[in-house]
Amino acid sequence: MKRTFAAAMVSALALATAASAEIKIAHVYGKTGPYEAYAKQSHDGLMMGLEYATGGTMEIDGEKIVVIEKDTQLKPENGRALLEEAYGDDEVDLAVGPVSSGVALAMLPVAEEYEKILIVEPAVADSITGENWNRYIFRTGRNSSQDAVSNAIALAGPDVHIATLAQDYAFGRDGIAAFKDALESVGSSVEHEEYVPTDTTDFTAAAERIFNAMKDLDGKKKLFIIWAGGGNPMSKINAMDPSRFGIEIATGGNILAAMKAYKDFPGMEGATYYYYEIPKNPVNDWLVKEHEARFGTPPDFFTAGGMAAGIAVVEAIKKAGSTDTEDLISAMEGMEWETPKGKMIFRPEDHQALQSMYHFKIKVDPNVEWAVPELVRELTIDDLPIPIRNQ
């Protein structure tokens, strides 16, 4: 009887140990709401990245990876509460997300409070790895400065005058601030700025102010637009015929659905984070092939970012040899890893992933439902002087 009881206890302990041998990751992101398309891409990419980096096993050193999804609904208070729940109640080893910069800023202090890693993907605002940063924050997504510097390189030049239009929240404000700094570094400046609410659909008043500010200037004139979600400011402002004042519309890259509107702008130049046909490397080859096989479409903007985050998680845990936070921080600072965009590096000073961006020129192909951003030049890590904003 005693022997049977002892054997049962050993068996129970073995089962408990096996059950606890899991690596728990929380994906805290806006599954529902205006950025739902971004969120789906990010999650699909994250899962494909984990799969790719583990050779299809979804295990690291025999420990199963478990991903817990939590929907912020794009509300900062939800993001904070759900991340607290993930670190506290769910006891996750680390977290990934969110989509919105405003939600991300609410989540950053939680990572510091619980002393757990938060890999930010794909929220963009500079302040995430800038003034609001703490040592538990790593970002695989690009920041506003990477968008800004790459677009400044693509757009600036002698006698080029630039106005801007952006949404009036962290993503838009940080993006324009970084863009202005980047323009100054190449000898240009912003002539006029407009900020409008995130849900704006009528751009008439803002466009008229831009036209009035730009119409009497000599040289090339460009309106650079930073926008996320619906509203379609590009097409609506274009319908007001800015060309009568010699003004060209310019913007950075976007998801494929949004790039359908780019068909109205053949020859438009800018810089993008990702387009599936541009990077040439084994990781991207796998992503394109597998995504088309599974979903019937090419991978999109945020799919690549999600995959970069998934691969980073696996490579960091392998390098650290554990999921201990301090071991992970030591492993991740300066870590290099391969992504669909090629090499990324976590900069030790602010944990921002340094990465390539792509100067493009829009080509309209009647056989493709969106505009094609043809590569003009890859802007490598060495080409992009990205400021450190947390010091």
FENKAQUI-V300919 format. One line per field, one symbol per residue. ss: DSSP state (H for helix, E for strand, - for the rest). phi: phi as a letter, one per 30 degrees, with the letter a starting at -180 (. if undefined). Layout:
BEGIN
ss->???
phi->???
END
This chain:
BEGIN
ss->-HHHHHHHHHHHHHHHHHHH-EEEEEEEE------HHHHHHHHHHHHHHHHHH-----EE--EEEEEEEEE----HHHHHHHHHHHHH-----EEE----HHHHHHHHHHHHHH--EEEE-----HHH--------EEE----HHHHHHHHHHHH----EEEEEEEE--HHHHHHHHHHHHHHHH----EEEEEEE-------HHHHHHHHHHH-----EEEEEEE------HHHHHH---HHHH-EEEEE------HHHHHHH----EEEE---------HHHHHHHHHHHHHH-----HHHHHHHHHHHHHHHHHHHH----HHHHHHHH---EEEE--EEEEE-----EEE--EEEEEEE--------EEEEEEEE-HHH--------
phi->.ddddddddddddddddddddbccbcccaddbjdceddddeddededddddddciidhbbhicddccccbcdhiceddeddddeddddddhddabbkcdddddedddedddddchbdbcdaceceeddccdcdbdccbbdddceddedddddddcdlehccbcbbaddaeedddddeddddddddcibacdabbbbedcdbcceddddddeddcdcdcjdbbccccabidjhdeddddddhdddciccdbaddaddddddddddbeidcabbdabedddcadddedddddddddcibddceddddddeddddedddddddiacdeddddddddidcacbdcjdbbddddbidddadbbdbbdcccddcdcdcdddcadcdeddcdddcccc
END
